[in-house]
Amino acid sequence: MFAGIAVELFDIVLRLDGLRFFAQEARAALPIATAPRLRLKVLPLRRVIASKRAANRLKDRMVLPAFEDTQTLAEKRQRGVGRGRRR
């Protein structure tokens, strides 16, 4: 059981709406260090966005703009857009 303050920042997914089978998605998961000697695999943000769009629940629609903005920023950073111009 996942409960309490220790896991309140995590969204534990039991069903992947709009995504491929779990094993297929797991291959693209990214290892994230969450604590000393503890790494969790998380889906790339673009896959989380796809799932939230497919689920289409109010709580998912509410977070989509922030997730999409974050994804756009990450893609720009990967391409080097906006680097070297500090004001």
Summary of the structure (lengths in Angstrom):
residues: 87
radius of gyration: 15.4
end to end distance: 48.4
largest distance: 48.4
contacts: 155
relative contact order: 0.11
helix: 48%
strand: 13%
